[in-house]
Amino acid sequence: MPSFFVTIMCRELLTYLHKLIRTYISQLDLVMDID
């Protein structure tokens, strides 16, 4: 497995995690606003 492929996969994974965290935080904010 070439190293550049690993780098791309890591970058994609980080981007995906970042989106998940942002979505989670925004939903958390909504819950806080309601409460």
Protein Blocks (a to p, Z undefined) as FASTA:
>chain_A
ZZklmmmmmmmmmmmmmmmmmmmmmmmmmmmmmZZ
